Structures are given as structure tokens and as C-alpha cells.
């Protein structure tokens, strides 16, 4: 493990002080054009210095769209797995043309560095909210893979922390920044479909297990730090399958019976289509659909939201459908859009990137890091869409209709459901 020597001054302060000293010097000082940002090269003072926490699979893909950006420099990786630290360092060093990407087993050491501006968090779901809050408290802007929080309460606390600390936050719900989904939302929001009455969001098959995988010998912490991997989750014996990513569907690690795997994207898009980013549905009820687990939701204005697996047009993964009294639109990850009205076909955009691409979403994040603006999937957007997903998952788990107050973020008249709004966390990770 390599530890960085953290400078007493950030790169920006160093350059500012150096410039001041140069102006005061008697002899002229020649400053290379690259430092000033000439010749298409981004000046070091304008670069965003990035670190990563828990980068594997999807996180590796997201990082691959960040590394080529000329105004971003990745300098450190924190991961509980030695093989991942080594692999990410090798990728970053190759991109940077040096061997200076530092590695950490404990991400808190990375957060102590005052030269790092932002972090990419792509751990397992159970770590996202805690790592994001600690990063924000440390003064870092945050791009967090979704689901960003594994409970209603944590989603609220995360959004509150981002607001209080003034950090820039982007949830990894990248479809908010992709043209075909943006166009479908525009059709719904501008009345091109008539009065909107029903939204449809695709979800996975739901499952929720409280079982443990068989115990295996725990590795040396330098190879896999199992205690750190567990973090805020309840203790259980080590099994390599968890660390390799096969933790989905296990309650202690999973967000809402796997509903948020796609629902964090698709319900979020429905929120945007309904103009409901500041609220949530007020009712959630499991419904019978042949061969499906489905949940019917209703907003206060009467608009319906159906979470379902089947019955889609085959336009790619993560499809959504918006229906009005004059027509409908459906789209998915292929970028293709289907509409029911001939008048809308001429204005359909040509797909340029698929729904899984993060190119435009990460660019939006880094632009906002510089401008201090609000991202497409900011913490407040994340809060309500994630809370709605969790409320739907709780209704499915309990097998009954639930009423919900979007203002208090509490279920109405149901103590059992309200107990499921939060989860306990192991020390020292309780927030």
C-alpha cells in the first residue's frame, strides 16, 4: 500500500503563491505555457483532482469515462481489495503517464488529503450513503453510484448533509443526462401527450433474503479487509462471493429487495416526467400481474405510477413509459423512442449514446464542480426518487397498501412500515 505525503498547501494555493512570489522577484521568471493552459492544455490550477473509493465493474466503467477528460486528474484509489487497488492504480498511472496514483485500504486516509477536490464512490450499496456523507464532511464533491442510500432515513440524511456542507453531488442515475430519456420527459412535461395520467417504470424481479452464505476462512486484511468491507452492515462470516459482487438480494447489503437496481433509474425518470422531483407518490400497493411482481403507486394529483417487470416494447433495458389522454411515449437503453402520435415522430432525436453511458452525466458533474451549480441528479432529486423506491419496496415486503406523507417522509398510520424506514449501523459507522 502506498501512502501519499499530503502537502500543507493544495496545488491551487501553491500556484497562487508561486505567481505572487514571481511578480515580486527582481529577475523575470519564465512560466511554461502548459502551466498557463496554453496549447489546449488545461492549466494545473484548473484541473479537478479526483479520488476513487471502491472501484470495480460498474465503477471501473464510470472511471473510464472520467480519466480521458483533460480537466480531471485521478490521483488516489481506496479499496478494501489489494487486487483492485493495484488494477486501478495501473490504469490511472498509464493515463497520467507516471506512477503517482496512491493507494489506500481505508478510504478515510484518502479523504484527509486536502488536494483532492472530488471523489467517485462505487462501493457496494450498503456503503454509498456513509462514504458520501464522510466525503462531504471532508470537503469533497461527490459522484456516487446508485442506489445512493439503502433506507428512507439515509436518503434524507445524505441530502441534508450535502445541503449543509455545500458540496456538489451527482447520483449515478445517468439516464437523466441522456437524450432519448430527456426527450421523453419533455413530451410528458410539455403536454404533447395530453394530460398525463399513468407512468410506467421497469424493475427487476424482487427478492429479499436474510440468509447467510457459508463461512469461509477470512483473508489477511491486506488482501481483503473484510471488516472494512462490511462497514456499517451487520457482522457476518466472510464469503468470497460477497466481495466478488454477489451480495444483491441479501437484506443487509441490498437496497430495497433489488427494486432500486433499476428503480433508482426508472422511477427517477418517472418523477421527472411527472414534474414530481420535489415530492413522492402518496400510496403504494402490490398488485397482481401474471408472472410479475408489480406495485401500483399514486401521486397526490391522481397520476398513477406502475412499477413492473414485463410487457415492454423491447427498446432496451431500463424502459419507461409515459401515458397521457392523447398519446404515449416509451423508450429504453437502446436510445430508440416509440410514440403513439404521428405528429411526434418527426421530432424524435437520433440516438447518440445508450442509456448505460455516463459520458454526459460525468461531464455535467465536473461542470458543476467548477460552477458550483446543481447537477442533473442532485441530492434533492436523489432523495425523493430513492425514498419513493424504498416506500414501494416496503409495501411489497409487507404485502399491503401503504399511505405515505412526502413532507414528513413517514408512512401514515403504520408503525411496522415506519420501523422499516431506517437501519441500524455498526460502530463506528453510525451517522
N, C-alpha and C positions, 0 to 999 in steps of 0.2 A: 504494500500500500504506500502510495506517495502522498506526502502532505505538502501543501503549498505554504510558502512563507508569506503571510499576508502583510502587505505594505502598510505603513502608517498613513499613507495617502493614497487615494484612489487615482486611477490613471488620469481622470479629468482634472483633479486638483493638481497633480504633478505637472500636466501640460500647462495649466493656467499659471502656476508658479514659475515654471521654466520660462514661459513667454514674458512674464514680468521681469524676471532676472535678466533676460536677454535685452530688453528695452533699456535697462539701466546700465548695462555694461558699456565700457568705453569702446571696445573693439566690436565691429559688426559680427553677427552670428549668422551663418548660412543654415537655413532650415530646409530640409528635403521637401520636395513637392508632395511626397506621399503623406507627410505629417499634416500638410495643409489641405489635403483632399483633392489635389490636382490630378489630371490624367485619368479621371474616372475612378480613382482610388478613394475609398471612404477614409476620412481622417480618423485616427485613433480616438480622438475626443468625441467623435460622433458615433462610434460603434457601441452597440448594445452587447454587454458582456453577459454570457448565458451559462448557467449550470444546469445539470440534469439530475433527477432523483428517480431511480428505479426504471431504467430504460431497457425494454425488451419488447420484441414483437411489434405491437402497435406503436409503442413509444419509440422504437427504432425507426419506424416509418416516418413518424412525425418529425423526429430529429433530422431525418434525411432531407426533409423539405426546409428545415431551418438552416442547416450547415452551409448551403450554397449562397445564402443571402450575403451580399457584400458588407452590409452594415451590422452583421451579427458575428460574434466570435464566441465559440463554445470552449470553455476553459476548465471544466471540472465535472466529474461524474461521481455520484454517491449511489452505491448499490450494495445490498447485503450479500450478493454473489460475486465471488472473485472472478469467475469467468466473464460475467457481464461487465465488471469494471475494466477488465483487460480488453474486451472486444470494443467497448465504446471509446476507450482511450485511443485504441489503434485507429479507429475511424476518424476521430477528431484530429489526431496528430497528422494523419495523412492529408486531411483537408487543410489544416493550418500550416503544414509544411515545417513542423517542428516536433518536439517530443514533450511539450509543456502542459498537456492536459493532465490535471491532477486527479487522483482517485481517493475516495473515502468510503469506508464501510458505514460510518454513521453520518447521515445527512446533516446533522446539526453542526458538524465541523464545517461543511460547505457553506451553511447559512451564516456562519460567523465571519466570512470573508466580506470586507467592505468594497471590494472591486466588482462583485457580481451584482448586476442590475436586475436580472430576471431568472426564473427557473422554469424548466419543463418538468412536470410531475406526472409520471406514468407508472406508478406502482400498482399493486392490486387495489381493488376498490376500497377495501377497509382502511387504507392509509391516506386516501386522497384528501379528505377534509382536514385531518390533523396536520399533514405535511403542508397543506396550503395555508392554514392559519399560522403555523410556526414561521413559514416563509414570509408571510405578510407582516407579522410582528417583527421580523428581522429586516424589514425594509425592502423586500424583493417583490417585484411584479410577478404574477403567476399565470402560467398556462397549464391548466390541469386537465388531464384526460377525464372523460366521464366514465361512470357516474361520479360526480364530484363529492357526493356525501351519501352515506348508507342509511340515513334516517331523516325524518322530517326535521327533528330538532337540529341535527348537524348542518343541514342545508341552510337553516335560518342563522345559526351561529357563524357559519362561514361567510355568508353575505354580510352579516353585521360586522365581522372582523375586517373584511375588505373595505367597507364603508368607513369604519373608524380609523383605519390606518392610511386611507387614501391611496391604496395600491390599485394598479391596473390588473384586471382579472379577465381571463378568457376561458370559458368552459370548452372542452374539446368536442362540442357539438357542431362540427364543421359544416353541416348542411345549411346552417344559417347563412353561410357565405358563398353558396354555390348557385349558379344562375337559374337552373331549372326549378329548384325549390323556391328561390326568390320570386320567380315569375308566377308560380302557382299561388304563392302568398299574396302577390299583388292582385291577381284576378279575384281572389276572395275578398280582399280588403277594399277594392275599388268598386264593388257592386257589379262586376262583369258577369257574375253568376246569379245575380238577383239577390234576394235576401238569404243570407247564409243560414242554414238550418241544421246541417249534420257534418261532422268532421270524422274522419277515419284514420287511425294510427295503427301501424303494424307492430306486433310484438312477437317475442319468442314463445315457445311452449313454456309454461310456468312450472317451476319446481322449487321445492324448499325442503332441504334435508338438514336434520340436526345430528346426523350420524358422524362418526369419526373414521377416517381411513386407518388401517393397521399401523401400529407404531413401527418405526424403523430406527436404526442407530443414528443418533444425532451427529452431524458432521462437526469438524472443527469450525469455530466461528469465523476464522479467517477464510474458510472455503464457502460456507453458508452460515450466516448469523441468524439462526432460527428464532431466537428471542426477539431480535430486531425485526425480522420478517413478520412475526405475529404482531408486534407493536401494540396498538390499543385493543386488538382482538383477544378474546379469552384464550387462556393457555390450552394447548392440546399437544399430543406427541407429534414429533416430526414425521413427515412422509414426503418423499421427493416429489410426488405428484402435485402437491400444493404449490411448491416452489416453481414447478415447471408450468404453472398456469392452470392446472385442473382443479381450481378451487371454486369455480362457479357452481351455483346451486346449493352450496353449503352455507347455511344461515349466517354463521359467524363472519364470513368473508364476503358475502354476496349482497348486492343492493336490491332488495325487494323481489325475491323469488325469480331472479333473472329478468324481471319486467323492464328494468332500466337499461339492459344491454342495448335494446333497440328503442324502447320507450323514451329514454332520455333524449333521443334524437327526434322520434316521430311525434310524440306528444308535444315536444317543444315546438315543432313546426306547426302543429295544430293551434297551439297557443298564439303563435304569430299570425296565422291565418284568421283567427277569430278576433284579433286585436286584444288579446287577453293576457299580455305579458305581466300585467300588474295584479293578476288575480288567479284563481283556480276554479275548477268545477266545484259545485256545492253538493253534489250527490254522486255516489259510486255504487254500482250494483253488479255482481256477477250475473251473467245471462247465459242461457243455453243456446249454443250454435252447434250444429252437427260437426263432430270431430274437432272441436275448437274449445279453447278457453278464452272467453271474451268478457269484457267489462264495459258496461254502459255508464257513461257519466253525463252530467247535465250542468251547464252554467246557469248563473242567476238570471240571465236574459232568455233562457229557454233553449239555447243552442245545445245540441247533443254532441257527444264525443264517444265514439265506439273504438275500443282497443280490441284488436282481433288478429288472428294469425292468417286465416285463409280468405279466399275469394278475391284475390287481386288480379290485375290485368297482365302481370308479367313484365313490368317496366324496370325490374331490378330490385335489389334488396332495399329495405327501409322505405317501402312505399307509403304514401299518404294520399288521401282523397278528400276534397272539399266539395260539398254539395249545397247549391242554392236552389231557390224555387224556379230559376230559369235555366240552370245548367250545372255541370260539374267539371272538375279537373282532377286528374290523378297523375302522379309522377313518382319516380324512384331513382335508384342509383345509376342507371344507365344514362341518365340525362334526358331521356325521351319523355315527352308530355302528351297525355291523351286528354282531349276535351270533347264535350258533347255538342258544342255550338260551332257551326261552320264559320261564323263571324270571328271566332277567336283563333282559328288555325293559322291565318296569315301572319299573326304577330308572335308566333311561338319562336323562342330562341333556338339556335342550333347548339347542341350540347358541345361544350369545350372540354370539361373535365368531369369525371364521375363523382358520385356522392361520397366516395371514400377519400377523395383527395383533400389534403389540408393546405394546399398552396395559398389560396386566397385567405383562408382563415388565419394562418400564422402571420401573413403579411398584415392583416388587419390588427392583430395583436401587437406586432412590433411598431406599426404606425402609431398606435395609441400609447405605447410605452414612451414614444417620443413626444407626442402631443398632449399626453395626459387626458385624452378623450375616453369615451366609453366604447367598449368593444361590442361586436355584434351579439356575442353570447356572454354579456357581463354578469356579474354576481347576482344582480336582482332578477335578470331573466332566468338564470340558472335556478335561483331559489324557488320561484313559483312553479316552473315546469318539473323540477325534481320532486317538490312536495306533492304535486298532483300525481306523479308516478307512484310515489310511496303510498299515498292515500288509496290509489287503485289497487296496489298490491296487498295492502292490509284488508281491504274489502274482500279480495279473492281468498286470502288466507282464512278469514273469519266466515266466509261463505254467506255473507248477508249484505244488505243495503246499508250504507253509511251516509250520514249527513256531515258536512264539513263547513267550517267557517273560515274563509280565506283571509280574514283580517287577523283573528286570533291564532290561526293555523292550528286549530283544535277541532276534534270531532265533537259533534253536538249530541249530548246525552248518551255517550257510550264510553264508560270508563275503561273497558277492556281495550277498545281501539286506541284510546289516548295513551294507555301504558305502552303501546307499540310504537308510539311516536319517537321514542328515544332508545338508546342502547347504553349500557354501562361500558366503561373503558378501563383497561388495566392501567395501574400506575406504572410509570409517571406520566401517562399519555392522556389522562382525563383532562377535559377542557371545560 
